[in-house]
Amino acid sequence: MASKRRPSPATLPVAKRHVGPQLSSERRSVVAFDNALYDELILFIFSFLNYRDLCAIEATNKNCSRLASDDQLWKGLFLREFGRPRLRGGRGFYGRADGRLVKPLPSRACPAEESAVNWKWMYRISSNWRNGRCVVENFQDWNGAEIDHLSNPIAVSSKAPRPRWHVLLAGTSTIFAPAECSEQPTIFVRDRGNPPMTLKCKSQLGSRSLSISTMVLDQSPLPSRITPCGSSMSLAVFLSTGEFFIYDHKPYPMTAAPKRAYVPLPQHRLPVTHAAYHHPLLVTLSQSFTLMIYDLSGDTITHTQTLSSFTSHPPASIVLSATPIPLSFKLVLAYSVPVYPSHWSVGATVLIISHSGSISSSVTLAEPPKVSTPGNFVVSETHSARAFDVPQGWIDENKLQAMRAQWGRKVIEVADTQTDGKWVVLAPNDSLQSLLAASNSVETSSSSVSQLSGVPSTEHLPETYVSRPCHTFAQLQLYRLQLPPSNSLHGPKLTFVRMLHGPRGPISSVAVADGRCVSLGADGSIWVWDLESGRRAEVAVRIEQSCEEANTVGRGSGLSRGTVVFDERRIVSAGISGIEERRFDV
């Protein structure tokens, strides 16, 4: 009988499973939610959460904080919450092939600090805009004094209008200048993180008392403004004498001397109230509603064409944008139009300015251009539209009802009209004084009629004005400007959309850009609307005033006029509280 085999002298392998108690170093790791699934699955689960839940999960641990801060996750949340209309440059006909552009925000004119978009930060800024959450800062000069009063302020009891401030935004820089008369008007340049600067404007006509009528920045694309020293921007400053200067603006430093200057002919020396600059084209609108076109492509400024309108009235706003056709531009002009017998509405005109010597038959020149070297930029096509227009011929019941609705939206006075190329906003200025004056005129006419007829009038007007349900002097009117294609035979059309409710007092100034509207009230209140969705937010509450001050908030009074501008991150207003900056990137 064979004997058993002896065991091998080699050591046995380590046991795969312990039967007895485990040591502390050999214990299995705990399976959790963030380490049991792949990152892609966790991000898919996080995509169904709102921003509150994402912020709560972000504070859990490091891995959840990394995943909850994913850029694509906040991009989807931004698009789902605010939609593509709130994308700067992604909507509003900006950059489309058909050339339908809108008024760009000032931030587009300067290079972005980072090429990548931080979607979480964009969501936070847009959420602050929606809720009106911001921080307020008063502008101060280098001596530490607040710039809330001019050197020669007008008293509150004065009937003359208080001087306004002209304000421009260029990235992180703020350019503002008072509209008061002086020998050398001053322009303040305030850049965040750099010491402020001042620019002096001196007239070449020898005038001792002049003021700055308006300022405008070049809105041409950034690649066309790249210089060996970096990106630059042109600033056009217009004086009350009609002359203007071109400055080269950089974040820091800024040249104190103008690059080019232009002195118009004596018949054209009128104050310019509005201007639009898209190099090499400059368009100005004077106080007498005369439109002038300039060519800045050469070393000198050339005046090419002058146009006048006898059916358009201020206040107005202009927007200039480029078309896909080289050296062709589109100018959108919004203005006030009279409505019989003594009311006002809004209208718009679209002009195509091209580099050609032919002028369309629809263009009417006030006079032939009187320049030594004629330029090439002329208006080749123009179309106009009015919000209130009586159709010709026989009309049906629907058109008659639309006419009656628009007739109820007429206003006694217009405080401001603004457009971004797609939307048109009309701010009425039917203050209590003007409404009572109209009531007094109606009362006088009714009493005269009763005296002639011998029958006493039974109608008595109220002591205070009570507005109709469809219109009050604090409601803004929103219209959509529909621009037809270039090959269409139809003209533009103004369609009423809605009333913008919110302000409880007269409107001082309005700004519109990229589907967003900001209004500054005569009482210091600031309201913001998203024109696509109609949502509103009160950014600044009204300032309580005495009875005497409240009676002076009519048109042309010392406290009624102001200025408001904004970009995607801040609002700068110049009103009864001085110059204030409200930042939403907090």
Backbone torsions as a table, in degrees:
resi	resn	phi	psi	omega
1	MET	NA	127.5	-174.9
2	ALA	-71.7	147.4	178.7
3	SER	-83.1	160.5	179.5
4	LYS	-73.4	151.4	178.6
5	ARG	-73.7	138.2	177.2
6	ARG	-74.1	148.2	178.9
7	PRO	-69.3	152.4	-178.0
8	SER	-70.5	144.9	179.1
9	PRO	-73.8	-8.7	-178.9
10	ALA	-68.7	152.3	179.9
11	THR	-72.8	149.8	179.6
12	LEU	-77.4	149.1	177.6
13	PRO	-66.5	160.0	-179.6
14	VAL	-69.2	137.5	-179.6
15	ALA	-64.5	137.7	-178.4
16	LYS	-77.7	-21.9	-177.9
17	ARG	-142.2	131.7	177.6
18	HIS	-89.3	135.9	178.0
19	VAL	-86.7	-33.3	-178.3
20	GLY	-82.5	-170.2	179.4
21	PRO	-66.8	142.5	-178.6
22	GLN	-83.5	149.5	173.3
23	LEU	-77.2	162.9	-178.4
24	SER	-65.1	-33.7	179.9
25	SER	-76.6	-17.3	-177.1
26	GLU	-102.2	7.8	179.7
27	ARG	-71.8	147.6	-179.4
28	ARG	-75.2	145.1	178.7
29	SER	-70.6	148.7	-177.9
30	VAL	-77.4	132.2	178.9
31	VAL	-85.4	120.2	179.5
32	ALA	-116.7	176.4	-176.8
33	PHE	-67.5	-40.3	-173.6
34	ASP	-81.6	-12.2	177.5
35	ASN	-115.3	-0.9	178.2
36	ALA	-93.3	-19.6	-178.1
37	LEU	-117.4	158.1	175.3
38	TYR	-70.3	157.2	-179.8
39	ASP	-62.2	-33.9	-179.6
40	GLU	-63.9	-39.3	179.1
41	LEU	-69.3	-38.6	179.0
42	ILE	-66.5	-40.7	178.0
43	LEU	-64.6	-35.7	176.7
44	PHE	-65.1	-37.9	177.5
45	ILE	-69.1	-39.6	179.4
46	PHE	-66.7	-22.6	-178.0
47	SER	-67.4	-14.5	178.5
48	PHE	-92.9	1.1	-177.5
49	LEU	-95.5	157.4	174.5
50	ASN	-90.0	-179.0	-174.2
51	TYR	-70.4	-29.5	178.1
52	ARG	-66.1	-43.9	179.4
53	ASP	-68.1	-36.7	178.0
54	LEU	-64.4	-40.9	178.5
55	CYS	-67.2	-33.4	177.5
56	ALA	-69.5	-41.4	179.0
57	ILE	-68.8	-32.0	-179.5
58	GLU	-62.2	-27.1	-180.0
59	ALA	-88.7	9.1	-176.9
60	THR	-78.0	-62.0	178.5
61	ASN	-152.5	-176.8	-175.8
62	LYS	-68.0	-41.2	-177.8
63	ASN	-67.7	-42.6	177.7
64	CYS	-67.6	-33.7	176.8
65	SER	-65.7	-37.3	177.7
66	ARG	-67.6	-41.8	-177.7
67	LEU	-75.1	-38.4	-178.8
68	ALA	-70.9	-15.7	177.8
69	SER	-97.5	14.8	-179.4
70	ASP	-62.0	136.6	-174.8
71	ASP	-68.0	-42.3	179.7
72	GLN	-67.5	-28.4	177.7
73	LEU	-66.8	-44.3	179.2
74	TRP	-75.3	-24.8	174.6
75	LYS	-65.2	-46.2	176.8
76	GLY	-63.3	-36.6	177.5
77	LEU	-67.8	-37.1	178.5
78	PHE	-64.8	-45.5	-179.4
79	LEU	-68.2	-34.0	179.3
80	ARG	-73.7	-32.4	-175.8
81	GLU	-86.2	-44.8	-174.0
82	PHE	-108.4	-21.9	179.1
83	GLY	81.6	166.4	-179.0
84	ARG	-68.0	-23.1	175.8
85	PRO	-58.8	-23.1	-179.9
86	ARG	-88.2	-0.4	176.3
87	LEU	-76.2	123.2	-179.6
88	ARG	-70.0	107.8	-179.4
89	GLY	93.2	-10.2	179.7
90	GLY	-88.8	-14.7	-178.6
91	ARG	-144.6	179.2	-179.6
92	GLY	79.5	27.8	176.0
93	PHE	62.6	25.4	179.2
94	TYR	-90.0	121.2	178.3
95	GLY	79.5	19.9	178.5
96	ARG	-80.1	162.3	-177.5
97	ALA	-70.5	-26.8	-178.7
98	ASP	-83.8	-0.1	174.7
99	GLY	79.3	13.6	-179.5
100	ARG	-84.2	98.1	-175.8
101	LEU	-106.4	163.5	175.0
102	VAL	-121.2	171.7	180.0
103	LYS	-64.8	118.6	-176.9
104	PRO	-76.7	152.4	174.9
105	LEU	-73.2	154.5	-179.1
106	PRO	-60.2	-26.3	-178.6
107	SER	-67.4	-22.7	179.1
108	ARG	-71.4	-21.8	-177.8
109	ALA	-77.6	-13.7	-178.2
110	CYS	-116.3	153.7	179.1
111	PRO	-67.7	144.5	178.9
112	ALA	-74.4	150.0	-179.1
113	GLU	-69.5	-33.3	179.0
114	GLU	-131.7	140.4	180.0
115	SER	-72.3	-36.2	179.7
116	ALA	-80.7	147.0	-179.2
117	VAL	-92.9	127.0	175.3
118	ASN	-89.4	98.2	-172.5
119	TRP	-70.4	-30.7	176.8
120	LYS	-66.0	-40.1	178.6
121	TRP	-69.8	-36.8	176.5
122	MET	-64.5	-39.2	177.8
123	TYR	-64.1	-39.4	-179.4
124	ARG	-67.3	-41.1	178.8
125	ILE	-65.0	-45.2	179.2
126	SER	-64.1	-35.8	176.8
127	SER	-66.9	-36.8	176.3
128	ASN	-66.8	-38.1	175.9
129	TRP	-61.8	-41.9	-177.4
130	ARG	-67.0	-38.2	-176.8
131	ASN	-93.4	-5.2	-178.3
132	GLY	73.0	25.8	-178.0
133	ARG	-91.3	121.8	-177.3
134	CYS	-159.4	171.2	173.9
135	VAL	-113.4	142.5	-174.8
136	VAL	-109.1	138.4	178.2
137	GLU	-140.9	130.8	175.5
138	ASN	-85.8	135.8	178.6
139	PHE	-68.0	137.0	178.2
140	GLN	-129.5	149.0	176.9
141	ASP	-86.2	-175.9	-175.5
142	TRP	-72.3	-12.0	175.6
143	ASN	-90.5	-2.0	178.4
144	GLY	90.0	-1.9	179.9
145	ALA	-85.8	140.7	179.9
146	GLU	-71.3	137.0	178.9
147	ILE	-92.4	68.8	178.6
148	ASP	-112.3	-0.7	176.3
149	HIS	-138.9	147.3	176.9
150	LEU	-78.6	171.6	-178.7
151	SER	-65.4	-32.7	178.5
152	ASN	-126.2	75.1	-176.8
153	PRO	-70.2	150.0	177.6
154	ILE	-90.0	140.4	-177.2
155	ALA	-66.0	157.2	-178.0
156	VAL	-66.5	-34.7	-177.6
157	SER	-77.5	-4.8	-179.3
158	SER	-72.4	145.0	178.7
159	LYS	-85.4	-12.0	179.0
160	ALA	-75.0	146.2	179.5
161	PRO	-66.6	141.8	178.9
162	ARG	-70.3	139.1	179.4
163	PRO	-58.7	141.0	-178.8
164	ARG	-97.7	162.0	174.7
165	TRP	-103.6	138.7	172.2
166	HIS	-97.9	123.5	-173.5
167	VAL	-126.9	136.2	175.4
168	LEU	-131.9	147.8	176.9
169	LEU	-117.0	130.2	179.5
170	ALA	-136.2	86.7	-178.1
171	GLY	68.0	-121.3	176.9
172	THR	-88.5	-4.1	-178.5
173	SER	-94.7	149.1	175.3
174	THR	-127.0	124.4	-179.1
175	ILE	-113.1	122.9	-179.8
176	PHE	-143.2	150.0	-177.4
177	ALA	-148.9	140.3	176.8
178	PRO	-75.9	153.3	179.8
179	ALA	-98.7	15.2	179.3
180	GLU	-79.3	158.2	-178.9
181	CYS	-81.1	138.8	177.9
182	SER	-159.6	171.3	178.7
183	GLU	-71.4	-40.0	177.5
184	GLN	-132.8	96.9	178.4
185	PRO	-58.2	145.2	-175.1
186	THR	-111.5	139.7	175.2
187	ILE	-115.6	127.4	179.0
188	PHE	-100.3	133.2	177.5
189	VAL	-119.0	114.3	-177.5
190	ARG	-115.4	114.5	-179.8
191	ASP	-115.8	132.9	-177.5
192	ARG	-67.0	124.3	179.9
193	GLY	91.9	-5.0	-180.0
194	ASN	-127.5	154.2	178.2
195	PRO	-66.1	146.9	-179.0
196	PRO	-69.2	158.9	179.4
197	MET	-128.9	161.8	176.4
198	THR	-132.3	143.7	177.3
199	LEU	-122.2	136.7	178.8
200	LYS	-105.6	132.9	178.1
201	CYS	-108.5	123.6	-179.7
202	LYS	-117.7	129.2	-178.5
203	SER	-72.8	141.8	175.3
204	GLN	-88.9	-3.0	178.8
205	LEU	-94.8	-1.8	179.3
206	GLY	78.1	17.1	179.7
207	SER	-75.6	135.7	-178.6
208	ARG	-90.1	-27.9	-179.3
209	SER	-117.7	104.9	179.9
210	LEU	-144.9	166.9	-178.4
211	SER	-146.0	166.5	176.6
212	ILE	-87.5	121.1	-178.2
213	SER	-86.3	-36.1	177.3
214	THR	-167.0	165.3	175.9
215	MET	-137.8	153.9	-179.5
216	VAL	-152.2	146.9	178.2
217	LEU	-105.4	152.4	176.7
218	ASP	-71.2	127.3	-178.6
219	GLN	-107.5	19.9	178.3
220	SER	-69.8	159.6	-178.8
221	PRO	-60.3	154.6	-176.0
222	LEU	-62.6	-42.7	-178.1
223	PRO	-58.0	-27.2	-180.0
224	SER	-78.6	-6.9	-178.8
225	ARG	-115.2	18.7	178.0
226	ILE	-83.2	126.1	178.8
227	THR	-116.8	166.9	176.6
228	PRO	-58.6	-26.4	179.3
229	CYS	-89.0	0.4	-178.1
230	GLY	121.2	-172.7	-180.0
231	SER	-74.5	143.8	-179.2
232	SER	-136.1	169.9	179.5
233	MET	-147.4	144.2	-179.1
234	SER	-98.1	136.3	178.5
235	LEU	-118.1	123.0	178.0
236	ALA	-103.6	124.7	-178.5
237	VAL	-116.6	127.7	-176.5
238	PHE	-112.1	134.8	178.8
239	LEU	-101.1	165.9	-179.3
240	SER	-68.3	-15.8	177.2
241	THR	-80.6	-5.5	-178.2
242	GLY	97.6	-16.4	179.5
243	GLU	-82.1	156.8	179.9
244	PHE	-144.2	160.6	-176.5
245	PHE	-128.3	151.5	177.6
246	ILE	-115.3	119.7	177.7
247	TYR	-108.6	150.5	172.1
248	ASP	-93.5	115.9	-176.1
249	HIS	-104.9	129.6	171.8
250	LYS	-129.7	161.0	178.8
251	PRO	-54.1	-40.8	175.9
252	TYR	-178.4	131.0	-1.4
253	PRO	-88.4	176.1	179.8
254	MET	-123.0	133.2	-178.0
255	THR	-67.0	136.9	-177.7
256	ALA	-82.8	-19.5	-178.4
257	ALA	-99.7	140.5	179.3
258	PRO	-70.0	148.7	179.2
259	LYS	-75.3	-43.5	178.7
260	ARG	-140.7	154.9	179.1
261	ALA	-137.2	152.5	-179.7
262	TYR	-139.5	130.6	176.3
263	VAL	-114.1	114.3	-176.9
264	PRO	-73.0	170.2	175.6
265	LEU	-68.9	159.8	-176.9
266	PRO	-56.2	-35.9	-179.2
267	GLN	-74.3	-10.6	-179.2
268	HIS	-111.6	11.4	-177.8
269	ARG	-86.5	72.9	178.6
270	LEU	-120.5	147.9	178.7
271	PRO	-61.6	132.7	178.3
272	VAL	-90.1	123.5	-178.5
273	THR	-96.2	-29.9	-179.5
274	HIS	-139.5	148.6	179.4
275	ALA	-150.8	152.8	176.3
276	ALA	-137.6	133.0	-172.7
277	TYR	-130.0	117.5	174.2
278	HIS	-138.0	96.8	-171.5
279	HIS	-52.6	131.2	10.9
280	PRO	-99.2	23.5	-176.1
281	LEU	-109.7	135.4	176.4
282	LEU	-130.2	126.9	-179.1
283	VAL	-121.8	132.1	-179.8
284	THR	-125.3	151.2	177.0
285	LEU	-126.6	118.0	-174.6
286	SER	-86.8	176.7	-179.0
287	GLN	-66.9	-28.7	176.9
288	SER	-87.5	15.8	179.6
289	PHE	59.0	49.4	173.9
290	THR	-109.7	126.0	-178.1
291	LEU	-96.6	126.3	-178.4
292	MET	-125.5	139.6	-175.9
293	ILE	-116.1	134.0	-178.6
294	TYR	-126.2	146.3	176.9
295	ASP	-109.7	120.0	-178.2
296	LEU	-112.1	21.9	-177.8
297	SER	-73.2	-27.1	-178.6
298	GLY	-95.1	-167.0	178.6
299	ASP	-75.5	-22.0	179.1
300	THR	-116.1	159.2	178.9
301	ILE	-89.0	127.3	-176.5
302	THR	-116.3	127.1	175.1
303	HIS	-85.6	123.1	-172.1
304	THR	-106.6	-34.5	-173.6
305	GLN	-158.6	150.1	176.9
306	THR	-130.6	130.4	178.9
307	LEU	-129.0	149.8	178.9
308	SER	-132.1	154.2	179.0
309	SER	-133.0	136.5	179.1
310	PHE	-110.8	4.6	177.6
311	THR	-117.4	0.7	179.5
312	SER	-114.0	145.6	-175.4
313	HIS	-140.0	152.7	175.1
314	PRO	-73.4	162.8	1.7
315	PRO	-75.8	155.0	-174.8
316	ALA	-144.0	171.1	174.6
317	SER	-149.9	148.1	-177.6
318	ILE	-128.2	147.1	178.8
319	VAL	-133.0	127.5	-178.6
320	LEU	-118.8	131.3	-179.6
321	SER	-144.2	157.9	180.0
322	ALA	-89.2	152.8	177.2
323	THR	-108.5	166.0	178.4
324	PRO	-61.4	-23.5	177.9
325	ILE	-73.2	130.1	-179.4
326	PRO	-60.3	140.2	179.0
327	LEU	55.2	39.0	176.2
328	SER	-131.8	134.0	-174.1
329	PHE	-131.5	157.1	178.3
330	LYS	-121.1	125.6	179.9
331	LEU	-112.9	123.7	177.3
332	VAL	-109.9	125.1	-176.1
333	LEU	-121.9	121.7	175.3
334	ALA	-109.3	138.6	-172.3
335	TYR	-154.9	177.1	178.1
336	SER	-96.3	141.8	178.3
337	VAL	-126.0	141.5	-179.6
338	PRO	-76.1	147.2	176.5
339	VAL	-124.2	126.2	-177.6
340	TYR	-61.5	137.0	4.7
341	PRO	-94.3	-30.8	-174.6
342	SER	-149.0	42.4	-179.4
343	HIS	-126.9	178.5	-174.7
344	TRP	-136.4	154.4	174.0
345	SER	-141.2	-161.8	-175.2
346	VAL	-125.6	148.7	176.7
347	GLY	-141.0	167.8	-178.8
348	ALA	-144.8	147.4	178.0
349	THR	-134.0	136.3	177.5
350	VAL	-112.2	124.1	179.2
351	LEU	-119.6	134.3	175.3
352	ILE	-100.7	117.2	-179.5
353	ILE	-109.6	118.3	-175.9
354	SER	-126.9	165.9	-179.4
355	HIS	-88.5	74.6	-175.8
356	SER	-148.6	158.5	179.9
357	GLY	-95.4	-5.6	-179.4
358	SER	-90.7	141.1	179.6
359	ILE	-118.8	133.4	-179.7
360	SER	-66.9	154.8	-180.0
361	SER	-69.9	-17.7	179.9
362	SER	-79.9	-4.7	-178.9
363	VAL	-95.3	131.3	178.1
364	THR	-114.4	119.7	179.3
365	LEU	-91.0	139.5	175.8
366	ALA	-69.3	-35.1	178.4
367	GLU	-163.9	155.6	178.1
368	PRO	-66.4	146.0	179.9
369	PRO	-60.2	131.7	179.0
370	LYS	-111.2	78.9	178.4
371	VAL	-129.2	153.4	-178.1
372	SER	-71.4	-40.7	179.6
373	THR	-120.7	97.0	-175.9
374	PRO	-65.3	140.9	178.3
375	GLY	-89.7	-167.8	-174.6
376	ASN	-114.6	-14.6	-178.7
377	PHE	-80.2	116.6	178.6
378	VAL	-138.8	162.0	177.1
379	VAL	-80.7	119.9	-178.3
380	SER	-100.4	-19.3	-176.8
381	GLU	-157.5	144.4	178.8
382	THR	-149.1	142.9	177.7
383	HIS	-141.4	145.7	-177.6
384	SER	-129.5	154.7	177.4
385	ALA	-147.1	147.1	179.3
386	ARG	-125.8	144.0	178.4
387	ALA	-69.3	-35.2	178.8
388	PHE	-116.2	108.5	-179.3
389	ASP	-143.9	132.5	-179.1
390	VAL	-83.1	120.7	178.4
391	PRO	-65.9	149.9	178.9
392	GLN	-84.8	149.8	177.6
393	GLY	80.1	-161.1	-179.5
394	TRP	-82.6	140.9	-178.0
395	ILE	-124.8	155.3	-179.3
396	ASP	-90.3	-175.9	-175.6
397	GLU	-68.7	-34.1	-179.4
398	ASN	-66.0	-43.8	178.3
399	LYS	-67.1	-35.1	178.0
400	LEU	-66.3	-38.8	178.1
401	GLN	-68.3	-37.6	176.8
402	ALA	-66.2	-36.8	176.8
403	MET	-64.4	-41.7	179.1
404	ARG	-65.8	-36.8	178.5
405	ALA	-66.5	-41.9	178.2
406	GLN	-69.1	-33.3	177.2
407	TRP	-63.4	-33.7	177.0
408	GLY	-72.4	-14.0	179.7
409	ARG	-96.9	7.8	178.1
410	LYS	-70.2	153.6	-176.7
411	VAL	-124.2	158.3	179.3
412	ILE	-80.3	-40.4	176.6
413	GLU	-138.6	157.6	-179.0
414	VAL	-115.2	124.8	177.3
415	ALA	-84.0	-40.4	-178.3
416	ASP	-165.6	150.7	172.1
417	THR	-131.8	128.9	-177.7
418	GLN	-134.6	150.5	178.4
419	THR	-147.1	151.8	171.9
420	ASP	-116.4	14.2	-178.9
421	GLY	97.7	-19.9	178.6
422	LYS	-120.7	-38.5	179.5
423	TRP	-113.3	148.5	175.7
424	VAL	-128.8	127.0	-177.9
425	VAL	-116.8	129.1	176.8
426	LEU	-111.0	121.6	178.0
427	ALA	-105.5	112.2	179.2
428	PRO	-74.2	156.7	177.0
429	ASN	-126.5	42.5	178.8
430	ASP	-79.6	73.2	-179.4
431	SER	-70.4	171.9	-176.6
432	LEU	-64.5	-35.7	-178.9
433	GLN	-66.6	-44.9	-179.6
434	SER	-68.0	-36.6	179.3
435	LEU	-68.4	-38.2	177.1
436	LEU	-68.3	-34.3	176.9
437	ALA	-63.6	-42.2	177.4
438	ALA	-64.7	-38.3	178.5
439	SER	-65.8	-38.0	178.7
440	ASN	-66.2	-36.1	177.8
441	SER	-66.7	-40.0	177.5
442	VAL	-66.4	-37.8	179.4
443	GLU	-66.4	-37.7	178.9
444	THR	-66.0	-41.4	179.6
445	SER	-66.4	-38.4	179.9
446	SER	-68.7	-37.0	178.5
447	SER	-68.0	-36.0	178.1
448	SER	-66.6	-38.4	178.4
449	VAL	-65.9	-39.0	-179.8
450	SER	-67.8	-33.5	177.8
451	GLN	-68.2	-37.4	179.2
452	LEU	-70.4	-38.2	-177.5
453	SER	-82.2	-19.3	-178.7
454	GLY	82.1	0.4	179.5
455	VAL	-107.2	125.0	-179.7
456	PRO	-67.8	143.6	-179.7
457	SER	-76.8	134.8	179.6
458	THR	-94.4	-6.9	-179.1
459	GLU	-88.4	130.0	178.6
460	HIS	-123.5	128.9	178.4
461	LEU	-79.7	145.8	178.7
462	PRO	-69.7	157.8	180.0
463	GLU	-68.5	-33.7	176.8
464	THR	-115.0	153.9	-177.1
465	TYR	-78.3	132.3	174.7
466	VAL	-116.3	115.4	-173.5
467	SER	-76.2	161.2	177.1
468	ARG	-73.2	158.8	-179.7
469	PRO	-62.4	-27.4	-175.4
470	CYS	-88.0	-6.6	-176.3
471	HIS	-158.1	133.2	169.1
472	THR	-133.8	163.6	-175.2
473	PHE	-72.3	-8.5	179.4
474	ALA	-102.3	1.1	-179.3
475	GLN	-98.0	132.6	177.0
476	LEU	-91.4	147.2	179.9
477	GLN	-105.1	129.6	-178.1
478	LEU	-108.6	128.3	178.0
479	TYR	-125.3	148.1	175.0
480	ARG	-102.9	126.8	178.6
481	LEU	-94.4	111.5	-179.2
482	GLN	-98.1	114.9	-179.4
483	LEU	-99.6	123.5	-179.8
484	PRO	-74.6	164.1	175.4
485	PRO	-62.1	163.6	-176.2
486	SER	-64.5	-30.5	-178.3
487	ASN	-92.2	8.3	-178.9
488	SER	-87.3	150.0	178.0
489	LEU	-88.4	-9.1	-179.0
490	HIS	-89.0	151.9	179.0
491	GLY	-92.5	-178.9	178.6
492	PRO	-68.2	163.2	-176.8
493	LYS	-139.3	134.6	176.1
494	LEU	-103.6	119.9	-177.8
495	THR	-119.3	129.2	178.7
496	PHE	-71.4	135.6	-177.9
497	VAL	-107.7	-60.7	-176.9
498	ARG	-165.0	169.3	170.2
499	MET	-91.1	139.2	177.4
500	LEU	-97.7	103.0	-177.5
501	HIS	-89.5	161.8	177.0
502	GLY	144.4	-66.5	-177.4
503	PRO	-61.2	146.4	-179.7
504	ARG	-114.6	17.6	179.0
505	GLY	-151.7	178.8	-179.7
506	PRO	-60.5	148.9	-179.3
507	ILE	-91.0	134.8	179.5
508	SER	-97.9	-43.7	-178.1
509	SER	-155.2	153.8	-178.8
510	VAL	-135.9	143.1	174.8
511	ALA	-131.4	135.7	-178.8
512	VAL	-131.7	132.2	176.7
513	ALA	-163.0	133.0	173.4
514	ASP	51.9	46.7	175.0
515	GLY	73.2	18.7	178.0
516	ARG	-131.2	140.0	-177.8
517	CYS	-124.3	135.2	178.0
518	VAL	-126.9	129.3	179.7
519	SER	-120.0	142.3	175.1
520	LEU	-113.7	121.5	-179.2
521	GLY	-86.1	160.0	176.4
522	ALA	-66.3	-19.6	177.3
523	ASP	-92.6	8.5	178.5
524	GLY	91.0	-3.5	-179.9
525	SER	-75.8	147.8	179.3
526	ILE	-129.0	127.3	178.6
527	TRP	-122.1	147.8	-179.6
528	VAL	-126.9	134.6	177.0
529	TRP	-125.4	141.8	166.1
530	ASP	-93.9	110.8	-170.7
531	LEU	-69.4	-26.5	178.7
532	GLU	-70.4	-48.6	-176.6
533	SER	-94.2	-21.2	-178.3
534	GLY	84.1	5.4	-179.9
535	ARG	-74.1	149.2	-176.2
536	ARG	-131.5	161.0	176.9
537	ALA	-153.7	140.9	177.3
538	GLU	-94.7	114.3	-177.0
539	VAL	-87.6	-40.4	179.9
540	ALA	-131.9	133.5	-179.5
541	VAL	-80.8	162.0	-179.1
542	ARG	-70.7	151.9	178.7
543	ILE	-98.7	126.0	-178.7
544	GLU	-68.6	134.0	-178.6
545	GLN	-125.6	161.5	176.3
546	SER	-75.4	171.3	-178.6
547	CYS	-64.5	-38.3	179.8
548	GLU	-67.2	-39.7	178.1
549	GLU	-69.8	-35.1	-179.9
550	ALA	-68.1	-28.9	178.8
551	ASN	-75.2	-11.7	-178.4
552	THR	-99.8	12.1	-177.2
553	VAL	-90.3	19.0	175.9
554	GLY	-76.4	-176.7	-178.3
555	ARG	-68.0	131.2	178.8
556	GLY	78.5	11.1	179.8
557	SER	-85.7	172.9	-173.2
558	GLY	-71.2	-22.3	-176.0
559	LEU	-112.0	5.0	-169.5
560	SER	-91.9	-22.6	-172.2
561	ARG	-97.3	144.2	179.6
562	GLY	-158.9	-177.3	-179.8
563	THR	-140.4	138.8	176.9
564	VAL	-140.5	132.6	175.7
565	VAL	-136.9	159.6	-179.8
566	PHE	-156.1	158.2	169.4
567	ASP	-128.5	-160.5	-173.6
568	GLU	-76.1	-8.1	-176.1
569	ARG	-128.1	-7.9	-174.9
570	ARG	-157.3	162.0	174.2
571	ILE	-126.4	130.8	175.7
572	VAL	-117.7	123.0	-177.5
573	SER	-125.5	146.3	175.7
574	ALA	-126.1	101.4	-177.1
575	GLY	-139.4	-143.8	-176.5
576	ILE	-72.7	-16.7	177.5
577	SER	-96.2	11.6	-177.3
578	GLY	87.5	-160.0	179.0
579	ILE	-93.9	116.7	-177.3
580	GLU	-124.5	144.5	177.1
581	GLU	-116.5	127.1	177.5
582	ARG	-115.3	113.9	-176.4
583	ARG	-101.4	134.2	-179.5
584	PHE	-103.3	-1.5	178.9
585	ASP	-89.5	59.3	-179.6
586	VAL	-120.8	NA	NA
